[in-house]
Amino acid sequence: MGQLDDNRLFPVEQAARGLARALYETVKDLPIVSPHGHTDPRWYAENLPFPDPAQLFVTPDHYVFRMLFSQGVSLDDLGVPHADGSRIEVDGRKIWRRFAENYYLFRGTPSRMWLDHSFENVFGLSERFSPETADKFYDHISDCLAKPEFLPRALFERFGIEVIATTESPLDDLRWHRMIRESGWKGKVVTAYRPDPVVDPDFEGFAENVARFGELAGTDATTWNGYLDAHRNRRQYFKEFGATSSDHGHATARTENLPQSEAVALFEKALRGECTAEEADAFRGHMLTEMARMSLEDGLVLQIHPGARRNHSAPMMEMFGRDKGFDIPGRTDYVAALKPLLDAVGTDPRLSVILFTLDETTYARELAPLAGVYPALKLGPAWWFHDSAEGMRRFREMTTETAGFYNTVGFNDDTRAFCSIPARHDVARRVDCAFLATLVRTGRLAEDEAFEVAQDLAYRLVKQAYRL
């Protein structure tokens, strides 16, 4: 018997559990649509074996190494690269043993469920991972990774991925996406436009980034009109490689709709490195509205991922760089913050803006009421720190009453951890089926409707929302 309970995440009450199970059976094998994530397109382009188990499961996954670090395991000992690309510990087996010694730290967490699911369903390891089984797991996974059926493209097909979106900077030349396209492989890997390095005056090297941006776009991006044209040109270039969305990771959800003279003045100050914190935030906010206007022109879906106080530890940022587990959620306002954008374009049904949050207190008070009336708005799923079973259930409980199901966009896994993708989608499908079964058994939804909604949540809504 494996580590995974067949009835995990289903209701305890037997009638509801039976219905949840029946609903799940109709969606568990549906194709995976992954519209936003951070897997490396180079994996699919080169299709080379993953180096070793540690580099597959530990060093790229901030969910894993942040927990270990919180209990005193250094990132150096886990082989996490420094900002300059150097690594202290390079012995995969040592990293793996350290991981196994501390695996108990993940008890009860979503990471534990994802990892156990990956070990059992991807690699056929049904024993409990522990210090005693660490070497056996390492050797078995290493042997698997050397086989053709465990190459990135083969796993992509085995996982049932219909389409996956990676996320690239506008300064990226998309060489790996070009290689994928020219390879003749049929797997659908698309990009997404993430302009943070050239819309955030606080981003390191902002002025140099804008100059490089203009070179890539064939325009003088140091002038306001040239800068906006550079965005239009790069967005179109990204669309050539399958992009259907842009993605914006701002500290707040603030938007602005400034007169052109004010926007130009802020832009020029940003290039000189003279923006105050307030001015930088205002410029970011204005650029969200400009991006929304561009979405009306080119059809890209606009994703707003606010509320992460990124790189909270200055020493860790200096040593290891961005995205090393030190992004922390913060309080986020949406009603006032989004009003300038919504006044400008929010009632246009041609626009699709997908809102995410790390502040669950806003679900019922702000986000669901906004999405429940503005045609342009949809709610992204429980995200990042809340993509647990509990977080997904809270999302449904607090948003369905006002926004319904059809102002939400299904599920996306938003991960760098490739082998966890099917596990994450499985959790989402189980939680949604459990929620639907509870609605039926409490007289709030007809059973035949529940089966239809289950299909929508697992597959249809995400394709529709992201125009895939």
Secondary structure per residue as TSV (DSSP state, phi and psi in degrees):
chain	resnum	aa	ss	phi	psi
A	1	M	-	360.0	136.6
A	2	G	-	-81.1	-178.2
A	3	Q	S	-80.4	-12.9
A	4	L	S	-98.1	122.9
A	5	D	-	-76.0	128.0
A	6	D	T	-60.2	-26.8
A	7	N	T	-102.0	17.4
A	8	R	T	-58.3	138.5
A	9	L	T	74.2	0.2
A	10	F	S	-86.4	160.0
A	11	P	-	-59.5	153.9
A	12	V	S	-75.3	-39.6
A	13	E	S	-62.2	131.5
A	14	Q	H	-65.2	-42.5
A	15	A	H	-64.2	-44.2
A	16	A	H	-66.2	-37.4
A	17	R	H	-63.9	-42.5
A	18	G	H	-62.5	-41.2
A	19	L	H	-68.9	-41.8
A	20	A	H	-58.3	-41.7
A	21	R	H	-63.0	-42.5
A	22	A	H	-64.5	-40.3
A	23	L	H	-63.5	-45.0
A	24	Y	H	-61.1	-37.7
A	25	E	H	-60.4	-25.7
A	26	T	H	-85.5	-12.8
A	27	V	H	-121.3	-12.3
A	28	K	T	-63.2	-27.4
A	29	D	T	-106.6	11.4
A	30	L	S	-63.6	150.9
A	31	P	-	-58.4	150.7
A	32	I	E	-90.2	126.2
A	33	V	E	-110.8	116.6
A	34	S	E	-116.6	89.8
A	35	P	-	-83.9	-10.0
A	36	H	S	-152.1	122.5
A	37	G	-	-168.8	-174.4
A	38	H	-	-133.2	25.9
A	39	T	-	-66.5	155.4
A	40	D	-	-86.9	118.7
A	41	P	H	-61.1	-20.1
A	42	R	H	-61.4	-33.5
A	43	W	H	-55.6	-47.9
A	44	Y	H	-76.9	-28.1
A	45	A	H	-71.4	-50.3
A	46	E	H	-85.5	-28.9
A	47	N	-	54.7	46.6
A	48	L	-	-98.0	157.8
A	49	P	-	-60.4	144.6
A	50	F	-	-64.5	140.9
A	51	P	S	-60.2	-50.1
A	52	D	-	-164.7	168.1
A	53	P	H	-57.4	-37.4
A	54	A	H	-65.5	-39.8
A	55	Q	H	-77.2	-12.5
A	56	L	H	-88.1	-40.9
A	57	F	H	-108.0	-25.5
A	58	V	T	-109.8	-62.6
A	59	T	T	-66.1	-27.0
A	60	P	T	-92.7	-4.5
A	61	D	-	-107.6	103.4
A	62	H	H	-66.2	-23.9
A	63	Y	H	-60.6	-37.6
A	64	V	H	-77.3	-55.5
A	65	F	H	-75.1	-22.6
A	66	R	H	-69.1	-37.4
A	67	M	H	-64.4	-43.9
A	68	L	H	-64.1	-42.1
A	69	F	H	-62.3	-36.3
A	70	S	H	-62.8	-19.5
A	71	Q	T	-108.9	19.5
A	72	G	T	95.5	4.6
A	73	V	-	-86.2	121.7
A	74	S	-	-73.1	150.2
A	75	L	T	-65.2	-30.4
A	76	D	G	-60.7	-42.1
A	77	D	G	-69.8	-14.5
A	78	L	G	-100.0	5.0
A	79	G	T	74.9	15.4
A	80	V	-	-69.8	129.5
A	81	P	-	-66.7	145.7
A	82	H	-	-73.7	172.3
A	83	A	T	-60.3	-28.4
A	84	D	T	-88.2	5.0
A	85	G	S	92.4	-9.5
A	86	S	-	-76.8	154.1
A	87	R	-	-129.7	143.1
A	88	I	S	-86.0	-56.5
A	89	E	-	-95.0	121.8
A	90	V	-	-119.2	0.3
A	91	D	-	-85.3	107.2
A	92	G	H	-59.0	-37.4
A	93	R	H	-68.2	-38.4
A	94	K	H	-63.4	-43.1
A	95	I	H	-60.7	-43.7
A	96	W	H	-63.5	-43.0
A	97	R	H	-64.0	-38.6
A	98	R	H	-62.6	-41.6
A	99	F	H	-59.8	-46.2
A	100	A	H	-65.0	-40.2
A	101	E	H	-60.4	-26.6
A	102	N	T	-112.2	14.4
A	103	Y	G	-64.8	-25.3
A	104	Y	G	-60.9	-22.0
A	105	L	G	-64.1	-20.1
A	106	F	G	-92.4	5.4
A	107	R	T	-55.8	129.9
A	108	G	T	79.8	-2.6
A	109	T	S	-93.1	158.4
A	110	P	H	-61.8	-32.5
A	111	S	H	-58.1	-40.1
A	112	R	H	-61.2	-42.5
A	113	M	H	-67.0	-41.8
A	114	W	H	-63.2	-43.4
A	115	L	H	-65.8	-47.0
A	116	D	H	-60.8	-39.7
A	117	H	H	-61.5	-43.5
A	118	S	I	-66.2	-45.2
A	119	F	I	-58.8	-45.6
A	120	E	I	-78.2	-48.5
A	121	N	I	-86.4	-27.9
A	122	V	I	-91.8	-40.3
A	123	F	H	-113.8	0.1
A	124	G	-	70.7	25.4
A	125	L	-	-101.8	105.5
A	126	S	-	-100.1	-6.2
A	127	E	S	-74.3	165.2
A	128	R	-	-76.4	132.9
A	129	F	-	-72.5	131.0
A	130	S	S	-162.4	173.6
A	131	P	T	-57.9	-32.6
A	132	E	T	-72.1	-30.0
A	133	T	T	-104.0	3.8
A	134	A	H	-58.3	-48.9
A	135	D	H	-67.1	-36.3
A	136	K	H	-62.9	-44.7
A	137	F	H	-61.8	-45.3
A	138	Y	H	-61.2	-47.5
A	139	D	H	-65.0	-42.5
A	140	H	H	-66.0	-46.4
A	141	I	H	-65.0	-39.4
A	142	S	H	-60.3	-44.3
A	143	D	H	-61.4	-42.2
A	144	C	H	-62.3	-43.9
A	145	L	H	-63.5	-19.7
A	146	A	T	-82.7	-7.4
A	147	K	S	-93.4	149.2
A	148	P	G	-57.5	-33.6
A	149	E	G	-73.2	-3.3
A	150	F	G	-113.6	11.9
A	151	L	S	-69.6	157.0
A	152	P	H	-52.8	-44.3
A	153	R	H	-67.2	-38.4
A	154	A	H	-66.0	-41.2
A	155	L	H	-66.2	-39.7
A	156	F	H	-52.9	-47.4
A	157	E	H	-71.2	-39.6
A	158	R	H	-64.9	-36.0
A	159	F	T	-71.0	-10.1
A	160	G	T	74.4	32.0
A	161	I	E	-79.2	119.5
A	162	E	E	-81.0	-41.5
A	163	V	E	-156.5	142.9
A	164	I	E	-133.4	138.0
A	165	A	E	-105.7	129.6
A	166	T	-	-93.4	179.7
A	167	T	-	-132.3	121.7
A	168	E	B	-127.9	150.5
A	169	S	-	-71.1	152.0
A	170	P	T	-65.4	-10.6
A	171	L	T	-87.8	-2.8
A	172	D	-	-79.7	137.3
A	173	D	-	-84.3	-2.8
A	174	L	-	60.1	32.2
A	175	R	H	-61.2	-36.7
A	176	W	H	-70.7	-35.4
A	177	H	H	-66.5	-37.3
A	178	R	H	-64.1	-41.6
A	179	M	H	-63.4	-41.5
A	180	I	H	-59.1	-47.3
A	181	R	H	-63.4	-39.9
A	182	E	H	-80.0	-10.9
A	183	S	H	-75.6	-21.8
A	184	G	T	87.2	-4.1
A	185	W	-	-65.1	142.6
A	186	K	-	-87.8	-8.9
A	187	G	-	-62.6	137.7
A	188	K	-	-97.6	106.2
A	189	V	E	-120.4	118.3
A	190	V	E	-116.7	166.0
A	191	T	-	-103.3	173.4
A	192	A	-	-140.5	145.5
A	193	Y	B	-88.6	112.2
A	194	R	-	-116.9	90.4
A	195	P	-	-85.1	12.9
A	196	D	H	-46.9	-44.2
A	197	P	H	-62.3	-19.2
A	198	V	H	-119.2	8.8
A	199	V	H	-122.3	-7.4
A	200	D	-	-108.4	105.6
A	201	P	T	-59.2	-19.9
A	202	D	T	-86.1	-6.4
A	203	F	S	-70.0	135.7
A	204	E	T	-58.7	135.1
A	205	G	T	70.7	31.4
A	206	F	H	-56.1	-50.1
A	207	A	H	-62.4	-43.0
A	208	E	H	-64.6	-37.3
A	209	N	H	-61.4	-42.9
A	210	V	H	-65.4	-40.0
A	211	A	H	-62.2	-45.4
A	212	R	H	-64.1	-38.6
A	213	F	H	-55.6	-47.0
A	214	G	H	-63.8	-39.3
A	215	E	H	-60.7	-44.7
A	216	L	H	-66.2	-33.4
A	217	A	H	-88.0	-10.5
A	218	G	T	74.3	34.8
A	219	T	S	-148.7	163.1
A	220	D	-	-85.3	96.0
A	221	A	T	-79.2	0.6
A	222	T	T	-85.6	-4.8
A	223	T	S	-102.3	151.3
A	224	W	H	-58.6	-50.7
A	225	N	H	-65.7	-37.5
A	226	G	H	-66.5	-36.0
A	227	Y	H	-63.3	-47.0
A	228	L	H	-65.2	-38.6
A	229	D	H	-65.1	-34.6
A	230	A	H	-62.2	-41.8
A	231	H	H	-60.5	-46.1
A	232	R	H	-60.9	-42.3
A	233	N	H	-66.3	-43.9
A	234	R	H	-70.8	-36.6
A	235	R	H	-60.3	-41.9
A	236	Q	H	-65.2	-39.3
A	237	Y	H	-61.9	-42.8
A	238	F	H	-63.4	-37.3
A	239	K	H	-61.7	-31.0
A	240	E	H	-64.0	-21.6
A	241	F	T	-109.0	30.0
A	242	G	T	92.8	-2.0
A	243	A	-	-59.6	132.0
A	244	T	-	-119.5	1.2
A	245	S	E	-147.3	155.3
A	246	S	E	-110.2	161.0
A	247	D	E	-140.0	134.7
A	248	H	E	-133.7	113.4
A	249	G	-	-103.2	80.4
A	250	H	-	-99.5	154.9
A	251	A	S	-65.6	-32.1
A	252	T	S	-128.3	172.2
A	253	A	-	-93.9	14.4
A	254	R	-	-57.9	133.4
A	255	T	-	-125.5	155.5
A	256	E	-	-138.9	156.8
A	257	N	-	-132.9	76.0
A	258	L	-	-81.7	151.9
A	259	P	-	-58.2	149.3
A	260	Q	H	-56.7	-39.3
A	261	S	H	-61.0	-38.9
A	262	E	H	-70.2	-40.6
A	263	A	H	-62.9	-42.1
A	264	V	H	-63.3	-42.8
A	265	A	H	-62.9	-42.2
A	266	L	H	-64.2	-42.2
A	267	F	H	-60.4	-44.0
A	268	E	H	-67.1	-37.4
A	269	K	H	-65.3	-39.1
A	270	A	H	-61.6	-42.3
A	271	L	H	-64.4	-31.4
A	272	R	H	-84.8	-4.7
A	273	G	T	72.6	29.8
A	274	E	-	-111.4	5.8
A	275	C	-	-69.1	136.7
A	276	T	-	-73.6	169.5
A	277	A	H	-59.0	-41.4
A	278	E	H	-63.9	-42.5
A	279	E	H	-67.7	-38.8
A	280	A	H	-63.0	-40.7
A	281	D	H	-66.7	-39.4
A	282	A	H	-63.5	-39.6
A	283	F	H	-66.3	-44.3
A	284	R	H	-58.0	-43.0
A	285	G	H	-62.8	-41.3
A	286	H	H	-65.1	-37.8
A	287	M	H	-67.4	-27.4
A	288	L	H	-63.1	-40.0
A	289	T	H	-68.9	-39.2
A	290	E	H	-62.0	-40.5
A	291	M	H	-64.7	-36.6
A	292	A	H	-64.5	-41.8
A	293	R	H	-62.2	-40.6
A	294	M	H	-65.6	-33.2
A	295	S	H	-63.5	-33.3
A	296	L	H	-66.2	-28.0
A	297	E	H	-80.0	-44.5
A	298	D	H	-111.9	-5.3
A	299	G	-	86.0	1.3
A	300	L	-	-68.1	136.0
A	301	V	E	-72.6	137.2
A	302	L	E	-100.3	115.8
A	303	Q	E	-102.9	130.5
A	304	I	E	-114.9	116.7
A	305	H	-	-113.3	78.8
A	306	P	-	-95.9	173.3
A	307	G	-	96.9	-3.2
A	308	A	E	-92.3	120.9
A	309	R	E	-83.4	92.6
A	310	R	-	-76.3	146.0
A	311	N	S	54.1	53.7
A	312	H	-	-60.5	-32.0
A	313	S	-	-93.8	111.6
A	314	A	H	-61.9	-43.5
A	315	P	H	-62.2	-39.7
A	316	M	H	-70.7	-34.9
A	317	M	H	-62.0	-43.3
A	318	E	H	-65.2	-39.4
A	319	M	H	-80.8	-43.7
A	320	F	H	-112.1	-12.7
A	321	G	-	85.5	-167.9
A	322	R	S	-71.3	161.9
A	323	D	S	60.1	47.9
A	324	K	S	-119.2	32.7
A	325	G	S	90.5	1.6
A	326	F	-	-106.0	27.6
A	327	D	-	-90.3	127.6
A	328	I	E	-123.1	134.2
A	329	P	E	-64.7	151.3
A	330	G	-	-139.5	165.4
A	331	R	-	-60.8	139.5
A	332	T	-	-136.3	132.9
A	333	D	-	-100.4	137.5
A	334	Y	-	-117.0	-39.2
A	335	V	T	-60.0	-53.7
A	336	A	T	-75.9	-37.7
A	337	A	T	-64.3	-38.1
A	338	L	T	-87.8	-8.9
A	339	K	H	-57.9	-44.4
A	340	P	H	-57.8	-44.3
A	341	L	H	-65.0	-43.7
A	342	L	H	-68.4	-35.4
A	343	D	H	-63.9	-33.3
A	344	A	H	-77.7	-43.4
A	345	V	H	-142.8	1.4
A	346	G	T	-68.7	-18.9
A	347	T	T	-96.4	6.9
A	348	D	-	-87.3	112.6
A	349	P	T	-69.2	-9.9
A	350	R	T	-73.9	-20.8
A	351	L	-	-88.9	140.2
A	352	S	-	-124.7	111.8
A	353	V	E	-114.6	122.4
A	354	I	E	-106.2	120.1
A	355	L	E	-99.1	133.4
A	356	F	-	-116.7	164.0
A	357	T	-	-149.9	151.7
A	358	L	S	-111.1	5.4
A	359	D	-	-113.5	94.0
A	360	E	T	-64.3	-19.8
A	361	T	T	-65.8	-13.9
A	362	T	H	-90.5	-9.9
A	363	Y	I	-53.6	-61.2
A	364	A	I	-81.1	-32.8
A	365	R	I	-77.8	-38.5
A	366	E	I	-124.0	-55.2
A	367	L	I	-67.3	-49.8
A	368	A	H	-63.1	-43.6
A	369	P	H	-62.1	-37.3
A	370	L	H	-65.0	-50.5
A	371	A	H	-67.5	-23.7
A	372	G	T	-77.1	-0.9
A	373	V	T	-135.6	-35.8
A	374	Y	-	-81.7	122.5
A	375	P	T	-60.6	-28.4
A	376	A	T	-77.7	-16.8
A	377	L	E	-98.7	139.4
A	378	K	E	-134.2	155.5
A	379	L	E	-97.0	125.0
A	380	G	-	-71.3	161.1
A	381	P	-	-72.5	172.6
A	382	A	S	-53.8	128.8
A	383	W	-	-126.0	140.3
A	384	W	G	62.0	-98.9
A	385	F	G	-73.0	-7.6
A	386	H	G	-120.8	13.4
A	387	D	-	-87.4	35.1
A	388	S	S	-89.7	169.8
A	389	A	H	-59.2	-42.1
A	390	E	H	-65.3	-42.7
A	391	G	H	-64.3	-40.2
A	392	M	H	-65.8	-39.3
A	393	R	H	-66.4	-42.6
A	394	R	H	-61.1	-39.9
A	395	F	H	-57.2	-48.6
A	396	R	H	-65.1	-41.6
A	397	E	H	-64.9	-36.0
A	398	M	H	-94.7	-13.4
A	399	T	H	-110.4	-27.6
A	400	T	H	-64.0	-36.1
A	401	E	H	-60.9	-28.0
A	402	T	H	-112.1	-39.2
A	403	A	H	-100.0	-13.1
A	404	G	T	69.3	-169.0
A	405	F	T	-86.1	-29.1
A	406	Y	T	-91.1	4.4
A	407	N	T	-104.3	16.9
A	408	T	B	-115.4	171.9
A	409	V	-	-125.7	32.9
A	410	G	-	71.4	-142.3
A	411	F	-	-126.4	145.4
A	412	N	-	-136.1	148.7
A	413	D	-	-88.9	-22.6
A	414	D	-	46.6	54.2
A	415	T	-	-132.1	155.8
A	416	R	S	-96.3	-15.3
A	417	A	-	-86.4	95.2
A	418	F	G	-56.2	-47.3
A	419	C	G	-70.7	-12.9
A	420	S	G	-85.7	-8.3
A	421	I	H	-58.8	-52.7
A	422	P	H	-62.7	-33.2
A	423	A	H	-64.4	-43.5
A	424	R	H	-65.7	-42.4
A	425	H	H	-67.5	-34.4
A	426	D	H	-64.3	-41.8
A	427	V	H	-61.2	-46.5
A	428	A	H	-60.7	-42.0
A	429	R	H	-67.6	-39.5
A	430	R	H	-65.1	-44.7
A	431	V	H	-64.3	-44.1
A	432	D	H	-64.4	-39.0
A	433	C	H	-66.6	-37.6
A	434	A	H	-64.3	-41.1
A	435	F	H	-65.1	-44.0
A	436	L	H	-64.0	-40.9
A	437	A	H	-61.8	-38.7
A	438	T	H	-65.5	-39.6
A	439	L	H	-61.0	-41.8
A	440	V	H	-66.3	-47.4
A	441	R	H	-71.6	-16.0
A	442	T	T	-104.2	15.3
A	443	G	T	75.7	23.0
A	444	R	S	-107.2	-5.5
A	445	L	S	-153.0	136.5
A	446	A	-	-72.6	147.8
A	447	E	H	-61.9	-41.2
A	448	D	H	-65.2	-33.3
A	449	E	H	-67.7	-36.4
A	450	A	H	-60.5	-40.4
A	451	F	H	-65.2	-35.8
A	452	E	H	-70.1	-43.9
A	453	V	H	-63.6	-37.7
A	454	A	H	-57.5	-42.5
A	455	Q	H	-63.6	-42.1
A	456	D	I	-61.8	-45.8
A	457	L	I	-68.9	-33.8
A	458	A	I	-82.8	-25.9
A	459	Y	I	-143.6	-52.0
A	460	R	I	-70.3	-45.2
A	461	L	H	-62.9	-38.9
A	462	V	H	-68.0	-37.9
A	463	K	H	-67.2	-39.5
A	464	Q	H	-68.4	-46.3
A	465	A	H	-65.4	-39.1
A	466	Y	T	-96.0	6.5
A	467	R	T	55.6	43.3
A	468	L	-	-97.6	360.0
